[in-house]
C-alpha cells in the first residue's frame, strides 16, 4: 500500500505492526482498516503531542485526534431540607387524639351491639343454687368454725400491770384452762374472760399449779362449748396443727403449722422466781405474746397441747416475736393437772425421789447428790453419786431434762433409768410417785 508524501508509515523498527496511511481525503488507514473520527491536512494536526512522539517523522505535519466533547454530569440536586420533627408535646397530643377517637369508636360500636341484641346478656350462673364451698372434712377452713366457740381471751389486771392471754373451755359449766403465768399475781377481782361472741364475764381462780404453768378459772355461765381432747401421747412429728388465741391483743387469730419435735424439755423462770418444767410439743405454728394459755389443735379439731412459750433471739425481758419455734404443754399432762385442781384445789407433782447436782458433770448425764428415804430412786437401787444418762428413750444432759421428763408421766408410772456407777452403765426400773407437798 502506498503512502502520501509526508506520511509516516508505522512499520519496521522496534515495533512491528500494521502500517498506518493517511490519505488526503482525511481517511486514516490502520493496515487495511479505516479509522474514523480523525482529520488530516494542513492546519489540522493529527496528534496534539506529536512533537513528543519518538516515532514521528520530524518533517511531517503534526496530527491531532479530534473527539467529541464529553458532557459534564449535571450537578447533584440540591438536598431538600428535612421536615421538622415532632416534639414530645406533639406526640402526646397525637396519642391523646388517637385514644379519644378509638374510645369513641369503641363506645359507639359497643352501644350499637348492645342495643341490637334481642335481650341483655346475664353474667354468671343464674340457674339453680350455687355449689357449696369446697371445705374438705378435716381441713382448716372446716375446723375453725367448730372450735372457735371454745376459745376465750383472758384479761388480768394487777398492781404490776395488765396481762392478756388466751384460754379454752374445758367444762360446759364454766371451767376454763390457761397458763398460770397469764394470771400470776392477779387476784380474782382483776380477772375477766371474753367469749368468742364478745361477751365479757368476770372470772375466779379455781386453782393453780405454777411449776407446770397451769391454772383453772371459772365463769358464771353454763351451756358453754368445751373442747375435745386428743391423746397427746399419739402425736407424731409432722402432724398438722393450728393455734387459736389472741396474739398481740388480736382475738380469734388462727395460725397453722406442724409438730416440729416431741418431748422438748423446757425450763423457764418468771420474774417472780417461779421455776416451771415440762416436756413440750414443739411447733412452727406462729405463736406470739397473747397466745399463752390458748389451745393447739390437730386437724380433727381436738386439743393436743396448750401454747405456753416461744423461743426467742433476744435477751430475757426483751420484746420477743415468733421465729417458728413455739412450745405447748401436752394435753394429757394438762388434763390430769386440771382434773386434780377441780377435784381438790391443787395438783400433785410427779417425782423420782432424788436431789440432783445443778453444776453438771463431765460428759453427758446428771449426778444424784442424795436420794429420799423410801422414795422411788432408793427403792430402785439408785444412790448418791450415780449419774443418770437416760430416762426411757430420752437422753439426759441437764437437771431440767430429768425433772421435765418425770413430770410428763402420771404418778405410779414405771420408767427405765440408765445410769453410770463408776465405769459401769446400769439400768433401773423406777416407779414414779407423787410429791407429798
SEKEBA-540459 format. One record per residue (C-alpha): residue in one letter; x, y, z. Coordinates in Angstrom, 3 decimals, decimal comma, always signed. Example, Ala and Ser with C-alpha at 12.3 -4.5 7.8 and 13.67 -1.06 7.14 Angstrom:
2
node aa->a&xx->+12,300&yy->-4,500&zz->+7,800
node aa->s&xx->+13,670&yy->-1,060&zz->+7,140
//
This chain:
437
node aa->x&xx->+0,000&yy->+0,000&zz->+0,000
node aa->x&xx->+1,439&yy->+3,420&zz->-0,998
node aa->x&xx->+1,588&yy->+6,458&zz->+1,285
node aa->x&xx->+1,194&yy->+10,092&zz->+0,501
node aa->x&xx->+4,453&yy->+12,135&zz->+0,692
node aa->x&xx->+4,948&yy->+13,312&zz->+4,264
node aa->x&xx->+3,070&yy->+10,440&zz->+5,842
node aa->x&xx->+4,860&yy->+8,183&zz->+8,289
node aa->x&xx->+4,412&yy->+4,508&zz->+7,892
node aa->x&xx->+4,323&yy->+2,595&zz->+11,235
node aa->x&xx->+6,170&yy->-0,471&zz->+10,235
node aa->x&xx->+9,635&yy->-1,744&zz->+10,711
node aa->x&xx->+11,760&yy->-0,567&zz->+13,562
node aa->x&xx->+11,450&yy->-1,969&zz->+17,062
node aa->x&xx->+7,658&yy->-2,115&zz->+16,979
node aa->x&xx->+6,207&yy->-4,444&zz->+14,416
node aa->x&xx->+2,640&yy->-3,928&zz->+13,483
node aa->x&xx->+0,326&yy->-2,903&zz->+10,641
node aa->x&xx->+1,174&yy->+0,154&zz->+8,565
node aa->x&xx->-0,606&yy->+3,439&zz->+9,013
node aa->x&xx->-1,593&yy->+5,541&zz->+5,957
node aa->x&xx->-3,222&yy->+8,927&zz->+5,856
node aa->x&xx->-4,968&yy->+9,899&zz->+2,686
node aa->x&xx->-5,693&yy->+13,407&zz->+1,515
node aa->x&xx->-9,391&yy->+12,924&zz->+1,959
node aa->x&xx->-8,843&yy->+12,649&zz->+5,734
node aa->x&xx->-9,236&yy->+8,941&zz->+5,911
node aa->x&xx->-6,806&yy->+7,251&zz->+8,215
node aa->x&xx->-5,947&yy->+3,683&zz->+7,313
node aa->x&xx->-4,659&yy->+1,320&zz->+10,026
node aa->x&xx->-3,347&yy->-1,579&zz->+7,971
node aa->x&xx->-6,242&yy->-2,298&zz->+5,683
node aa->x&xx->-8,897&yy->-0,903&zz->+8,133
node aa->x&xx->-10,471&yy->+2,566&zz->+8,002
node aa->x&xx->-10,276&yy->+4,647&zz->+11,200
node aa->x&xx->-12,911&yy->+7,317&zz->+11,698
node aa->x&xx->-13,054&yy->+10,323&zz->+13,974
node aa->x&xx->-9,736&yy->+11,910&zz->+12,843
node aa->x&xx->-8,832&yy->+14,668&zz->+10,394
node aa->x&xx->-5,674&yy->+15,491&zz->+8,479
node aa->x&xx->-4,199&yy->+18,045&zz->+6,076
node aa->x&xx->-2,582&yy->+21,402&zz->+6,593
node aa->x&xx->-3,751&yy->+23,252&zz->+9,682
node aa->x&xx->-5,389&yy->+20,094&zz->+11,018
node aa->x&xx->-2,875&yy->+18,454&zz->+13,291
node aa->x&xx->-3,385&yy->+14,782&zz->+13,713
node aa->x&xx->-1,610&yy->+14,426&zz->+17,032
node aa->x&xx->-1,675&yy->+17,035&zz->+19,717
node aa->x&xx->+1,549&yy->+15,787&zz->+21,298
node aa->x&xx->+3,230&yy->+14,723&zz->+18,053
node aa->x&xx->+6,430&yy->+16,640&zz->+18,885
node aa->x&xx->+6,970&yy->+14,353&zz->+21,881
node aa->x&xx->+6,348&yy->+11,162&zz->+19,887
node aa->x&xx->+9,663&yy->+9,299&zz->+19,380
node aa->x&xx->+8,239&yy->+7,535&zz->+16,284
node aa->x&xx->+7,222&yy->+10,730&zz->+14,473
node aa->x&xx->+8,906&yy->+11,843&zz->+11,238
node aa->x&xx->+10,225&yy->+15,293&zz->+12,071
node aa->x&xx->+9,378&yy->+16,535&zz->+8,596
node aa->x&xx->+5,707&yy->+15,592&zz->+8,726
node aa->x&xx->+2,766&yy->+17,633&zz->+9,895
node aa->x&xx->+1,574&yy->+17,283&zz->+13,401
node aa->x&xx->-1,661&yy->+15,428&zz->+13,570
node aa->x&xx->-4,217&yy->+15,691&zz->+16,379
node aa->x&xx->-7,155&yy->+13,449&zz->+17,127
node aa->x&xx->-10,373&yy->+15,329&zz->+17,497
node aa->x&xx->-13,055&yy->+13,848&zz->+19,675
node aa->x&xx->-16,483&yy->+14,961&zz->+20,587
node aa->x&xx->-16,520&yy->+16,926&zz->+23,819
node aa->x&xx->-17,613&yy->+14,921&zz->+26,829
node aa->x&xx->-20,605&yy->+16,436&zz->+28,533
node aa->x&xx->-20,079&yy->+17,099&zz->+32,221
node aa->x&xx->-22,544&yy->+15,326&zz->+34,505
node aa->x&xx->-25,290&yy->+17,556&zz->+35,822
node aa->x&xx->-24,723&yy->+18,862&zz->+39,325
node aa->x&xx->-26,377&yy->+16,818&zz->+42,102
node aa->x&xx->-29,800&yy->+18,036&zz->+43,069
node aa->x&xx->-29,833&yy->+20,451&zz->+45,950
node aa->x&xx->-30,879&yy->+18,458&zz->+49,057
node aa->x&xx->-34,368&yy->+19,130&zz->+50,169
node aa->x&xx->-34,332&yy->+20,131&zz->+53,846
node aa->x&xx->-35,912&yy->+17,528&zz->+56,126
node aa->x&xx->-39,269&yy->+18,327&zz->+57,571
node aa->x&xx->-39,031&yy->+19,443&zz->+61,206
node aa->x&xx->-39,552&yy->+16,525&zz->+63,689
node aa->x&xx->-42,418&yy->+16,234&zz->+66,144
node aa->x&xx->-41,695&yy->+17,249&zz->+69,719
node aa->x&xx->-42,847&yy->+15,359&zz->+72,801
node aa->x&xx->-45,890&yy->+17,567&zz->+73,163
node aa->x&xx->-46,861&yy->+16,797&zz->+69,576
node aa->x&xx->-46,524&yy->+13,060&zz->+70,193
node aa->x&xx->-48,621&yy->+13,262&zz->+73,352
node aa->x&xx->-51,242&yy->+15,290&zz->+71,517
node aa->x&xx->-51,367&yy->+12,767&zz->+68,676
node aa->x&xx->-51,632&yy->+9,859&zz->+71,116
node aa->x&xx->-54,376&yy->+11,628&zz->+73,047
node aa->x&xx->-56,386&yy->+12,360&zz->+69,934
node aa->x&xx->-55,914&yy->+8,769&zz->+68,716
node aa->x&xx->-57,043&yy->+7,375&zz->+72,069
node aa->x&xx->-60,122&yy->+9,610&zz->+72,158
node aa->x&xx->-61,054&yy->+8,606&zz->+68,633
node aa->x&xx->-60,551&yy->+4,895&zz->+69,422
node aa->x&xx->-62,581&yy->+5,176&zz->+72,633
node aa->x&xx->-65,370&yy->+6,992&zz->+70,888
node aa->x&xx->-65,433&yy->+4,434&zz->+68,097
node aa->x&xx->-65,362&yy->+1,509&zz->+70,579
node aa->x&xx->-68,153&yy->+3,044&zz->+72,637
node aa->x&xx->-70,241&yy->+3,619&zz->+69,559
node aa->x&xx->-69,713&yy->+0,054&zz->+68,358
node aa->x&xx->-70,488&yy->-1,295&zz->+71,847
node aa->x&xx->-73,681&yy->+0,735&zz->+72,046
node aa->x&xx->-74,782&yy->-0,427&zz->+68,623
node aa->x&xx->-74,001&yy->-4,062&zz->+69,539
node aa->x&xx->-75,807&yy->-3,815&zz->+72,879
node aa->x&xx->-78,910&yy->-2,134&zz->+71,520
node aa->x&xx->-79,075&yy->-4,509&zz->+68,592
node aa->x&xx->-79,367&yy->-7,621&zz->+70,850
node aa->x&xx->-82,772&yy->-9,061&zz->+71,367
node aa->x&xx->-82,125&yy->-9,405&zz->+75,148
node aa->x&xx->-79,227&yy->-8,466&zz->+77,512
node aa->x&xx->-76,538&yy->-10,995&zz->+78,409
node aa->x&xx->-76,568&yy->-12,300&zz->+82,010
node aa->x&xx->-73,127&yy->-12,852&zz->+83,513
node aa->x&xx->-72,562&yy->-15,747&zz->+85,896
node aa->x&xx->-74,588&yy->-18,884&zz->+86,511
node aa->x&xx->-78,187&yy->-17,978&zz->+87,346
node aa->x&xx->-79,557&yy->-21,497&zz->+87,156
node aa->x&xx->-80,070&yy->-23,296&zz->+90,454
node aa->x&xx->-78,270&yy->-22,832&zz->+93,765
node aa->x&xx->-74,561&yy->-22,146&zz->+93,947
node aa->x&xx->-72,397&yy->-25,170&zz->+94,790
node aa->x&xx->-71,269&yy->-25,442&zz->+98,422
node aa->x&xx->-67,882&yy->-24,098&zz->+99,466
node aa->x&xx->-65,175&yy->-26,720&zz->+98,872
node aa->x&xx->-64,468&yy->-27,327&zz->+102,559
node aa->x&xx->-62,922&yy->-30,752&zz->+102,812
node aa->x&xx->-63,832&yy->-32,508&zz->+106,060
node aa->x&xx->-60,885&yy->-32,192&zz->+108,376
node aa->x&xx->-59,448&yy->-29,188&zz->+106,552
node aa->x&xx->-58,565&yy->-25,991&zz->+108,372
node aa->x&xx->-61,500&yy->-23,940&zz->+106,997
node aa->x&xx->-63,848&yy->-26,720&zz->+108,113
node aa->x&xx->-62,364&yy->-26,937&zz->+111,613
node aa->x&xx->-62,073&yy->-23,273&zz->+112,597
node aa->x&xx->-65,825&yy->-22,529&zz->+112,899
node aa->x&xx->-66,266&yy->-25,657&zz->+115,013
node aa->x&xx->-63,561&yy->-24,850&zz->+117,578
node aa->x&xx->-63,824&yy->-21,059&zz->+117,773
node aa->x&xx->-66,706&yy->-21,019&zz->+120,333
node aa->x&xx->-64,461&yy->-22,915&zz->+122,776
node aa->x&xx->-61,611&yy->-20,362&zz->+122,741
node aa->x&xx->-61,564&yy->-17,364&zz->+125,095
node aa->x&xx->-59,407&yy->-14,307&zz->+125,800
node aa->x&xx->-58,181&yy->-13,908&zz->+129,392
node aa->x&xx->-57,555&yy->-10,426&zz->+130,826
node aa->x&xx->-55,785&yy->-9,914&zz->+134,150
node aa->x&xx->-55,180&yy->-6,595&zz->+135,919
node aa->x&xx->-52,784&yy->-6,209&zz->+138,830
node aa->x&xx->-50,589&yy->-3,620&zz->+140,527
node aa->x&xx->-47,725&yy->-4,758&zz->+138,298
node aa->x&xx->-49,742&yy->-4,071&zz->+135,146
node aa->x&xx->-52,268&yy->-5,665&zz->+132,839
node aa->x&xx->-51,832&yy->-9,074&zz->+131,260
node aa->x&xx->-53,663&yy->-10,555&zz->+128,300
node aa->x&xx->-53,615&yy->-14,168&zz->+127,244
node aa->x&xx->-55,785&yy->-16,941&zz->+125,899
node aa->x&xx->-57,622&yy->-19,940&zz->+127,273
node aa->x&xx->-60,207&yy->-22,540&zz->+126,333
node aa->x&xx->-63,348&yy->-24,019&zz->+127,808
node aa->x&xx->-62,910&yy->-27,472&zz->+129,336
node aa->x&xx->-66,308&yy->-27,784&zz->+131,055
node aa->x&xx->-69,737&yy->-26,620&zz->+129,949
node aa->x&xx->-70,431&yy->-25,317&zz->+133,448
node aa->x&xx->-67,791&yy->-22,595&zz->+133,053
node aa->x&xx->-64,358&yy->-24,183&zz->+133,638
node aa->x&xx->-61,524&yy->-22,664&zz->+131,620
node aa->x&xx->-57,881&yy->-23,781&zz->+131,335
node aa->x&xx->-54,994&yy->-21,349&zz->+130,776
node aa->x&xx->-51,330&yy->-20,795&zz->+131,679
node aa->x&xx->-50,547&yy->-19,883&zz->+135,266
node aa->x&xx->-48,146&yy->-17,167&zz->+134,125
node aa->x&xx->-51,072&yy->-15,343&zz->+132,423
node aa->x&xx->-52,716&yy->-14,751&zz->+135,831
node aa->x&xx->-49,628&yy->-14,849&zz->+138,048
node aa->x&xx->-50,011&yy->-12,464&zz->+140,991
node aa->x&xx->-53,558&yy->-11,453&zz->+139,994
node aa->x&xx->-56,466&yy->-11,527&zz->+142,443
node aa->x&xx->-59,901&yy->-12,729&zz->+141,441
node aa->x&xx->-61,355&yy->-9,268&zz->+141,155
node aa->x&xx->-58,864&yy->-8,432&zz->+138,417
node aa->x&xx->-59,803&yy->-11,349&zz->+136,143
node aa->x&xx->-62,209&yy->-11,403&zz->+133,195
node aa->x&xx->-62,839&yy->-13,698&zz->+130,263
node aa->x&xx->-64,157&yy->-12,687&zz->+126,837
node aa->x&xx->-66,023&yy->-15,360&zz->+124,878
node aa->x&xx->-65,927&yy->-15,748&zz->+121,113
node aa->x&xx->-69,230&yy->-13,825&zz->+120,836
node aa->x&xx->-67,520&yy->-10,834&zz->+122,557
node aa->x&xx->-69,366&yy->-11,393&zz->+125,848
node aa->x&xx->-67,103&yy->-10,468&zz->+128,772
node aa->x&xx->-67,542&yy->-12,304&zz->+132,081
node aa->x&xx->-65,871&yy->-11,978&zz->+135,465
node aa->x&xx->-63,699&yy->-14,975&zz->+136,333
node aa->x&xx->-62,372&yy->-16,586&zz->+139,528
node aa->x&xx->-59,334&yy->-18,811&zz->+140,098
node aa->x&xx->-60,189&yy->-22,419&zz->+140,929
node aa->x&xx->-56,579&yy->-23,460&zz->+141,433
node aa->x&xx->-53,005&yy->-23,144&zz->+140,151
node aa->x&xx->-50,007&yy->-25,383&zz->+139,585
node aa->x&xx->-47,157&yy->-22,891&zz->+138,986
node aa->x&xx->-44,372&yy->-25,395&zz->+138,253
node aa->x&xx->-46,470&yy->-26,958&zz->+135,487
node aa->x&xx->-47,613&yy->-23,470&zz->+134,383
node aa->x&xx->-51,299&yy->-24,405&zz->+134,527
node aa->x&xx->-54,343&yy->-22,725&zz->+136,088
node aa->x&xx->-58,094&yy->-23,353&zz->+136,080
node aa->x&xx->-60,600&yy->-20,458&zz->+136,000
node aa->x&xx->-64,369&yy->-20,419&zz->+136,284
node aa->x&xx->-67,081&yy->-18,108&zz->+134,957
node aa->x&xx->-70,724&yy->-17,961&zz->+135,978
node aa->x&xx->-72,119&yy->-19,302&zz->+132,722
node aa->x&xx->-73,495&yy->-22,696&zz->+131,726
node aa->x&xx->-74,182&yy->-24,230&zz->+128,364
node aa->x&xx->-70,701&yy->-23,392&zz->+127,096
node aa->x&xx->-68,991&yy->-25,429&zz->+124,377
node aa->x&xx->-65,970&yy->-27,342&zz->+125,757
node aa->x&xx->-63,140&yy->-28,535&zz->+123,545
node aa->x&xx->-62,433&yy->-32,132&zz->+122,550
node aa->x&xx->-59,207&yy->-33,649&zz->+123,860
node aa->x&xx->-56,712&yy->-35,611&zz->+121,783
node aa->x&xx->-54,296&yy->-38,202&zz->+123,157
node aa->x&xx->-51,029&yy->-36,264&zz->+123,127
node aa->x&xx->-49,066&yy->-39,498&zz->+123,527
node aa->x&xx->-50,048&yy->-40,408&zz->+119,953
node aa->x&xx->-48,937&yy->-37,102&zz->+118,375
node aa->x&xx->-46,264&yy->-37,562&zz->+115,691
node aa->x&xx->-43,628&yy->-35,246&zz->+114,333
node aa->x&xx->-45,013&yy->-33,774&zz->+111,113
node aa->x&xx->-48,656&yy->-33,762&zz->+112,244
node aa->x&xx->-50,554&yy->-30,681&zz->+111,063
node aa->x&xx->-51,684&yy->-28,400&zz->+113,891
node aa->x&xx->-53,154&yy->-24,930&zz->+114,314
node aa->x&xx->-53,263&yy->-22,430&zz->+117,153
node aa->x&xx->-56,155&yy->-20,137&zz->+118,109
node aa->x&xx->-55,811&yy->-17,244&zz->+120,509
node aa->x&xx->-55,229&yy->-13,532&zz->+120,964
node aa->x&xx->-51,624&yy->-12,848&zz->+119,920
node aa->x&xx->-50,665&yy->-9,190&zz->+120,319
node aa->x&xx->-54,233&yy->-8,498&zz->+121,565
node aa->x&xx->-55,840&yy->-9,791&zz->+118,347
node aa->x&xx->-58,554&yy->-12,238&zz->+119,495
node aa->x&xx->-59,670&yy->-15,041&zz->+117,203
node aa->x&xx->-56,352&yy->-15,258&zz->+115,369
node aa->x&xx->-55,647&yy->-18,587&zz->+113,656
node aa->x&xx->-52,137&yy->-19,737&zz->+112,722
node aa->x&xx->-51,093&yy->-23,119&zz->+111,390
node aa->x&xx->-48,014&yy->-25,305&zz->+111,174
node aa->x&xx->-46,729&yy->-28,764&zz->+112,010
node aa->x&xx->-45,385&yy->-30,582&zz->+115,029
node aa->x&xx->-41,627&yy->-29,991&zz->+114,830
node aa->x&xx->-40,451&yy->-32,130&zz->+117,743
node aa->x&xx->-41,695&yy->-34,006&zz->+120,800
node aa->x&xx->-40,589&yy->-34,158&zz->+124,443
node aa->x&xx->-38,615&yy->-30,935&zz->+124,171
node aa->x&xx->-37,673&yy->-30,366&zz->+127,824
node aa->x&xx->-38,448&yy->-26,811&zz->+128,966
node aa->x&xx->-37,303&yy->-24,902&zz->+131,999
node aa->x&xx->-38,453&yy->-21,313&zz->+132,487
node aa->x&xx->-38,136&yy->-18,874&zz->+135,349
node aa->x&xx->-40,568&yy->-15,995&zz->+135,945
node aa->x&xx->-39,557&yy->-12,580&zz->+137,187
node aa->x&xx->-41,055&yy->-13,712&zz->+140,486
node aa->x&xx->-38,599&yy->-16,622&zz->+140,632
node aa->x&xx->-41,081&yy->-19,416&zz->+139,843
node aa->x&xx->-39,404&yy->-22,325&zz->+138,018
node aa->x&xx->-41,552&yy->-24,231&zz->+135,529
node aa->x&xx->-40,807&yy->-27,607&zz->+133,932
node aa->x&xx->-42,486&yy->-29,674&zz->+131,248
node aa->x&xx->-41,718&yy->-31,871&zz->+128,242
node aa->x&xx->-43,245&yy->-29,856&zz->+125,413
node aa->x&xx->-44,647&yy->-30,335&zz->+121,950
node aa->x&xx->-42,622&yy->-28,129&zz->+119,622
node aa->x&xx->-44,392&yy->-26,485&zz->+116,683
node aa->x&xx->-43,641&yy->-23,981&zz->+113,956
node aa->x&xx->-47,157&yy->-22,502&zz->+114,088
node aa->x&xx->-46,854&yy->-18,744&zz->+114,641
node aa->x&xx->-47,320&yy->-18,151&zz->+118,377
node aa->x&xx->-46,735&yy->-14,755&zz->+119,997
node aa->x&xx->-47,455&yy->-12,858&zz->+123,193
node aa->x&xx->-51,135&yy->-13,287&zz->+123,923
node aa->x&xx->-51,272&yy->-16,860&zz->+122,611
node aa->x&xx->-50,203&yy->-18,114&zz->+126,050
node aa->x&xx->-52,812&yy->-20,446&zz->+127,532
node aa->x&xx->-54,569&yy->-20,951&zz->+124,201
node aa->x&xx->-55,193&yy->-24,306&zz->+122,521
node aa->x&xx->-53,092&yy->-26,090&zz->+119,914
node aa->x&xx->-55,473&yy->-28,181&zz->+117,782
node aa->x&xx->-54,965&yy->-31,082&zz->+115,425
node aa->x&xx->-56,879&yy->-31,179&zz->+112,134
node aa->x&xx->-59,647&yy->-33,194&zz->+113,756
node aa->x&xx->-60,391&yy->-30,160&zz->+115,932
node aa->x&xx->-59,015&yy->-31,737&zz->+119,119
node aa->x&xx->-56,656&yy->-30,060&zz->+121,557
node aa->x&xx->-53,203&yy->-31,637&zz->+121,619
node aa->x&xx->-51,483&yy->-29,006&zz->+123,785
node aa->x&xx->-51,515&yy->-25,585&zz->+125,453
node aa->x&xx->-49,391&yy->-22,899&zz->+123,813
node aa->x&xx->-47,071&yy->-21,622&zz->+126,526
node aa->x&xx->-43,680&yy->-20,224&zz->+125,469
node aa->x&xx->-41,697&yy->-19,371&zz->+122,369
node aa->x&xx->-38,018&yy->-19,492&zz->+121,536
node aa->x&xx->-36,569&yy->-16,012&zz->+121,117
node aa->x&xx->-33,418&yy->-14,423&zz->+119,739
node aa->x&xx->-33,498&yy->-11,547&zz->+122,245
node aa->x&xx->-32,364&yy->-11,372&zz->+125,845
node aa->x&xx->-34,752&yy->-12,255&zz->+128,639
node aa->x&xx->-37,177&yy->-9,430&zz->+129,250
node aa->x&xx->-36,786&yy->-8,025&zz->+125,744
node aa->x&xx->-39,566&yy->-7,758&zz->+123,195
node aa->x&xx->-39,980&yy->-11,128&zz->+121,533
node aa->x&xx->-41,589&yy->-12,337&zz->+118,339
node aa->x&xx->-42,220&yy->-15,665&zz->+116,682
node aa->x&xx->-39,304&yy->-17,210&zz->+114,801
node aa->x&xx->-41,020&yy->-20,500&zz->+114,040
node aa->x&xx->-40,251&yy->-22,265&zz->+117,335
node aa->x&xx->-43,005&yy->-22,483&zz->+119,950
node aa->x&xx->-43,764&yy->-24,934&zz->+122,744
node aa->x&xx->-47,025&yy->-26,366&zz->+124,054
node aa->x&xx->-47,739&yy->-28,352&zz->+127,221
node aa->x&xx->-49,070&yy->-31,805&zz->+126,187
node aa->x&xx->-52,807&yy->-32,005&zz->+126,842
node aa->x&xx->-52,562&yy->-35,371&zz->+128,656
node aa->x&xx->-50,461&yy->-33,749&zz->+131,366
node aa->x&xx->-52,672&yy->-30,624&zz->+131,419
node aa->x&xx->-55,931&yy->-32,587&zz->+131,768
node aa->x&xx->-54,562&yy->-34,595&zz->+134,710
node aa->x&xx->-53,460&yy->-31,425&zz->+136,487
node aa->x&xx->-56,749&yy->-29,614&zz->+135,705
node aa->x&xx->-58,833&yy->-32,559&zz->+136,947
node aa->x&xx->-56,958&yy->-32,659&zz->+140,234
node aa->x&xx->-57,272&yy->-28,878&zz->+140,646
node aa->x&xx->-61,040&yy->-29,037&zz->+140,095
node aa->x&xx->-61,414&yy->-32,033&zz->+142,432
node aa->x&xx->-59,066&yy->-30,983&zz->+145,231
node aa->x&xx->-57,993&yy->-27,402&zz->+144,579
node aa->x&xx->-54,409&yy->-28,411&zz->+143,820
node aa->x&xx->-52,456&yy->-30,867&zz->+141,693
node aa->x&xx->-49,801&yy->-33,434&zz->+142,549
node aa->x&xx->-46,335&yy->-33,313&zz->+141,051
node aa->x&xx->-44,668&yy->-36,474&zz->+139,789
node aa->x&xx->-41,227&yy->-37,023&zz->+141,343
node aa->x&xx->-38,337&yy->-39,517&zz->+141,202
node aa->x&xx->-37,266&yy->-39,029&zz->+144,839
node aa->x&xx->-33,734&yy->-37,721&zz->+144,298
node aa->x&xx->-31,750&yy->-34,497&zz->+144,588
node aa->x&xx->-29,631&yy->-33,522&zz->+141,592
node aa->x&xx->-26,324&yy->-31,718&zz->+141,181
node aa->x&xx->-27,030&yy->-28,471&zz->+139,330
node aa->x&xx->-23,361&yy->-27,931&zz->+138,429
node aa->x&xx->-23,356&yy->-30,679&zz->+135,850
node aa->x&xx->-20,786&yy->-33,428&zz->+135,291
node aa->x&xx->-18,059&yy->-34,149&zz->+132,786
node aa->x&xx->-19,752&yy->-35,652&zz->+129,754
node aa->x&xx->-23,464&yy->-36,326&zz->+129,493
node aa->x&xx->-25,673&yy->-37,049&zz->+132,466
node aa->x&xx->-26,885&yy->-35,673&zz->+135,801
node aa->x&xx->-25,369&yy->-36,683&zz->+139,136
node aa->x&xx->-27,594&yy->-37,686&zz->+142,024
node aa->x&xx->-26,421&yy->-35,972&zz->+145,224
node aa->x&xx->-28,956&yy->-37,599&zz->+147,550
node aa->x&xx->-31,962&yy->-39,933&zz->+147,455
node aa->x&xx->-35,152&yy->-39,617&zz->+149,514
node aa->x&xx->-35,522&yy->-42,381&zz->+152,044
node aa->x&xx->-38,179&yy->-44,771&zz->+150,837
node aa->x&xx->-38,610&yy->-42,794&zz->+147,617
node aa->x&xx->-38,723&yy->-44,176&zz->+144,061
node aa->x&xx->-34,984&yy->-43,782&zz->+143,364
node aa->x&xx->-33,858&yy->-45,509&zz->+146,567
node aa->x&xx->-36,407&yy->-48,279&zz->+146,071
node aa->x&xx->-34,952&yy->-48,909&zz->+142,607
node aa->x&xx->-31,406&yy->-49,222&zz->+143,984
node aa->x&xx->-30,067&yy->-45,800&zz->+142,984
node aa->x&xx->-27,783&yy->-43,913&zz->+145,371
node aa->x&xx->-25,797&yy->-40,711&zz->+145,695
node aa->x&xx->-23,003&yy->-40,465&zz->+143,147
node aa->x&xx->-24,857&yy->-42,267&zz->+140,370
node aa->x&xx->-25,043&yy->-40,346&zz->+137,085
node aa->x&xx->-28,361&yy->-40,648&zz->+135,242
node aa->x&xx->-27,845&yy->-40,528&zz->+131,447
node aa->x&xx->-31,271&yy->-41,562&zz->+130,105
node aa->x&xx->-34,938&yy->-41,869&zz->+131,070
node aa->x&xx->-36,682&yy->-44,335&zz->+128,772
node aa->x&xx->-35,571&yy->-43,198&zz->+125,275
node aa->x&xx->-34,819&yy->-39,587&zz->+126,198
node aa->x&xx->-31,205&yy->-38,602&zz->+126,828
node aa->x&xx->-30,462&yy->-36,624&zz->+129,990
node aa->x&xx->-27,885&yy->-33,866&zz->+129,686
node aa->x&xx->-29,022&yy->-31,350&zz->+132,329
node aa->x&xx->-31,088&yy->-31,479&zz->+135,541
node aa->x&xx->-34,158&yy->-29,941&zz->+133,885
node aa->x&xx->-34,172&yy->-32,781&zz->+131,324
node aa->x&xx->-34,792&yy->-35,338&zz->+134,069
node aa->x&xx->-37,261&yy->-33,166&zz->+136,019
node aa->x&xx->-39,342&yy->-32,269&zz->+132,933
node aa->x&xx->-39,484&yy->-35,850&zz->+131,700
node aa->x&xx->-40,517&yy->-37,158&zz->+135,124
node aa->x&xx->-43,316&yy->-34,539&zz->+135,239
node aa->x&xx->-44,509&yy->-35,823&zz->+131,866
node aa->x&xx->-45,738&yy->-39,070&zz->+133,495
node aa->x&xx->-48,554&yy->-39,695&zz->+135,936
node aa->x&xx->-47,649&yy->-40,842&zz->+139,446
node aa->x&xx->-47,378&yy->-44,635&zz->+139,528
node aa->x&xx->-45,829&yy->-44,885&zz->+136,041
node aa->x&xx->-42,776&yy->-47,173&zz->+135,721
node aa->x&xx->-39,822&yy->-45,774&zz->+133,758
node aa->x&xx->-36,347&yy->-47,090&zz->+132,966
node aa->x&xx->-33,379&yy->-45,035&zz->+134,158
node aa->x&xx->-29,950&yy->-45,660&zz->+132,646
node aa->x&xx->-27,122&yy->-44,540&zz->+134,936
node aa->x&xx->-23,368&yy->-44,777&zz->+135,353
node aa->x&xx->-21,779&yy->-46,027&zz->+138,550
node aa->x&xx->-18,051&yy->-45,820&zz->+138,242
node aa->x&xx->-17,140&yy->-47,234&zz->+134,838
node aa->x&xx->-20,241&yy->-49,424&zz->+134,512
node aa->x&xx->-23,570&yy->-48,433&zz->+132,947
node aa->x&xx->-26,652&yy->-49,976&zz->+134,513
node aa->x&xx->-30,448&yy->-49,827&zz->+134,185
node aa->x&xx->-33,061&yy->-49,484&zz->+136,911
node aa->x&xx->-36,847&yy->-49,757&zz->+136,857
node aa->x&xx->-38,282&yy->-46,829&zz->+138,808
node aa->x&xx->-41,936&yy->-46,454&zz->+139,852
node aa->x&xx->-42,582&yy->-42,703&zz->+139,942
node aa->x&xx->-44,569&yy->-41,185&zz->+142,805
node aa->x&xx->-46,465&yy->-38,033&zz->+143,705
node aa->x&xx->-44,831&yy->-35,479&zz->+145,953
node aa->x&xx->-46,134&yy->-35,105&zz->+149,496
node aa->x&xx->-46,444&yy->-31,284&zz->+149,464
//
